[in-house]
Amino acid sequence: MRKSLKSIALVASALTTLTFVPQVVSAQHIGVRGGINLNDDSNTGFVGGHLQVPISGALKFYPSLNVYFPDAGSLLGLNVDLKYDLPATGAPGFYLGGGLGIMRASYRGAHDNNVGANLLFGLESRTGPVHPFGEARVLVNDNTSFELVGGLNFAIGGSSRSRTR
C-alpha cells in the first residue's frame, strides 16, 4: 500500500510539473504565499508560490508549492487544486476549492510521501494588478492539519493586455 502511494505521488508530481511550467506563460495570476500549518505535532511556518489559470468562468486551476520549516528535516507540499470564485458585487470576493495534496518529508536520508485531499476557503481582493488574499485550508491525509495562508496575487497574461486598450 505504501509503495503504491509513493508511485501515485511521483506520477502526480511529474504530471503537475509538466502542466505547471508551460502554464506560467499563460497564467492570469502568479502569487506568493506564506502561512502556518497547525497540527498536533507542531506549528510549522511555510512560504511558497502558486498559479491561477482560468478553466471556465469562475473556475481556475490553482497549483501551489510550499516549503515548510519544521524543527528537524525538510518538508515540501505540492497542491493540485481547483478554485471557484463565488459571485461578488464588491471588490473583495470569497472563493472555495479543493484537490490533491502531496506532502514529502525528509529526515536523515529517510523520505515519506503523504497523499491526501485539500479543502480550502478564502477571501481575495479582485481589483487592480495586485490582489491580497487570505485562505483557510484543511489537508486531509495521514496527518490531517489546518493551515492559515496569506499572500499576494499578481495579474499577468490576459489581464495586462486588457488594460492597454
C-alpha positions as CSV (number, residue, x, y, z in Angstrom):
1,M,0.0,0.0,0.0
2,R,2.8,2.4,1.0
3,K,4.7,1.7,-2.2
4,S,1.6,2.4,-4.4
5,L,1.0,5.7,-2.6
6,K,4.6,6.7,-3.4
7,S,4.1,5.8,-7.0
8,I,0.9,7.8,-7.2
9,A,2.7,10.8,-5.6
10,L,5.6,10.5,-8.1
11,V,3.2,10.3,-11.1
12,A,1.1,13.3,-9.8
13,S,4.3,15.3,-9.2
14,A,5.5,14.6,-12.7
15,L,2.2,15.5,-14.3
16,T,1.9,18.6,-12.3
17,T,5.4,19.7,-13.3
18,L,4.6,19.1,-16.9
19,T,1.5,21.2,-16.6
20,F,2.9,23.8,-14.2
21,V,5.9,25.0,-16.2
22,P,4.1,25.8,-19.5
23,Q,1.2,27.4,-17.7
24,V,3.4,30.2,-16.2
25,V,3.3,31.9,-19.6
26,S,-0.5,31.9,-19.9
27,A,-1.5,32.2,-16.2
28,Q,-3.8,35.0,-15.3
29,H,-2.2,35.3,-11.9
30,I,1.0,34.2,-10.2
31,G,1.3,34.5,-6.5
32,V,3.5,34.4,-3.4
33,R,2.2,32.9,-0.2
34,G,3.1,32.3,3.4
35,G,1.5,30.9,6.5
36,I,1.4,28.4,9.3
37,N,0.4,24.7,9.4
38,L,-1.4,23.9,12.6
39,N,-1.3,20.2,13.6
40,D,-1.0,18.1,16.7
41,D,2.8,17.8,16.4
42,S,3.8,21.4,15.9
43,N,3.0,24.8,14.3
44,T,5.2,24.9,11.2
45,G,5.7,28.1,9.1
46,F,6.0,28.0,5.3
47,V,6.5,30.1,2.2
48,G,5.6,29.2,-1.4
49,G,4.1,30.2,-4.7
50,H,1.1,29.4,-6.9
51,L,-0.6,30.0,-10.2
52,Q,-4.2,30.7,-11.1
53,V,-5.1,29.6,-14.6
54,P,-8.7,30.1,-15.8
55,I,-10.5,27.0,-16.9
56,S,-14.1,28.2,-17.4
57,G,-15.8,31.3,-16.0
58,A,-15.1,31.4,-12.2
59,L,-13.3,28.0,-12.2
60,K,-9.5,28.1,-12.0
61,F,-6.6,25.6,-12.0
62,Y,-4.7,26.5,-8.7
63,P,-1.5,24.6,-8.3
64,S,0.9,25.6,-5.4
65,L,4.2,24.6,-3.9
66,N,5.1,25.2,-0.3
67,V,8.4,24.9,1.5
68,Y,7.9,24.3,5.3
69,F,10.3,25.0,8.1
70,P,10.0,22.1,10.6
71,D,12.2,21.7,13.7
72,A,14.1,18.9,12.0
73,G,14.5,17.6,8.4
74,S,12.6,19.2,5.5
75,L,9.0,19.2,4.3
76,L,7.6,20.2,0.9
77,G,3.9,20.4,-0.1
78,L,2.6,20.2,-3.6
79,N,-1.1,21.1,-4.1
80,V,-3.1,20.4,-7.3
81,D,-6.3,22.3,-6.6
82,L,-9.3,23.8,-8.4
83,K,-10.6,27.1,-7.1
84,Y,-14.0,28.5,-7.7
85,D,-14.7,32.3,-7.2
86,L,-18.1,32.9,-5.6
87,P,-20.1,35.7,-7.2
88,A,-19.4,39.1,-5.6
89,T,-20.8,42.6,-6.0
90,G,-17.8,44.4,-4.4
91,A,-14.1,44.3,-4.7
92,P,-13.2,41.5,-2.3
93,G,-14.7,38.2,-3.1
94,F,-14.9,34.7,-1.5
95,Y,-13.7,31.5,-3.1
96,L,-13.6,27.8,-2.3
97,G,-11.9,24.8,-3.7
98,G,-10.1,21.6,-3.2
99,G,-7.9,19.0,-4.8
100,L,-4.9,16.7,-4.3
101,G,-2.3,17.4,-1.7
102,I,1.1,15.7,-1.5
103,M,3.5,16.2,1.4
104,R,7.1,15.0,1.2
105,A,9.0,14.8,4.5
106,S,12.7,14.1,4.6
107,Y,14.8,13.4,7.7
108,R,18.3,12.0,7.9
109,G,18.1,10.3,4.5
110,A,14.6,8.8,5.0
111,H,11.7,10.1,2.9
112,D,7.9,9.8,3.4
113,N,5.2,10.9,0.9
114,N,1.8,11.6,2.3
115,V,-1.0,11.9,-0.3
116,G,-4.5,13.3,0.6
117,A,-7.1,15.8,-0.2
118,N,-7.3,19.6,0.3
119,L,-10.3,21.7,1.1
120,L,-9.9,25.5,1.0
121,F,-11.9,28.7,1.6
122,G,-10.6,32.2,1.2
123,L,-11.2,35.9,0.6
124,E,-9.4,37.8,-2.2
125,S,-9.3,41.4,-3.5
126,R,-10.4,41.4,-7.1
127,T,-9.3,44.9,-8.3
128,G,-6.0,46.3,-9.6
129,P,-2.9,44.4,-10.6
130,V,-2.1,43.1,-7.1
131,H,-4.7,41.1,-5.2
132,P,-4.1,40.4,-1.5
133,F,-5.7,37.2,-0.2
134,G,-6.3,35.2,3.0
135,E,-7.1,31.5,3.0
136,A,-8.0,28.7,5.4
137,R,-7.0,25.2,4.2
138,V,-7.6,21.7,5.6
139,L,-5.2,19.0,4.5
140,V,-6.9,15.6,4.9
141,N,-4.2,12.8,4.9
142,D,-2.4,10.5,7.4
143,N,-1.6,13.6,9.5
144,T,-4.6,15.9,8.9
145,S,-3.9,19.5,9.6
146,F,-5.3,23.0,9.2
147,E,-3.4,25.9,7.5
148,L,-3.8,29.7,7.6
149,V,-2.4,31.2,4.4
150,G,-1.9,34.8,3.2
151,G,-0.2,36.4,0.2
152,L,-0.4,38.4,-2.9
153,N,-1.6,37.5,-6.4
154,F,-0.1,39.5,-9.4
155,A,-2.1,39.9,-12.5
156,I,-0.3,38.8,-15.7
157,G,-1.1,37.5,-19.1
158,G,-4.6,38.4,-20.4
159,S,-5.2,40.9,-17.5
160,S,-2.3,43.2,-18.5
161,R,-3.4,43.2,-22.2
162,S,-6.9,44.3,-21.4
163,R,-5.5,47.4,-19.6
164,T,-3.8,48.7,-22.7
165,R,-7.0,49.0,-24.8
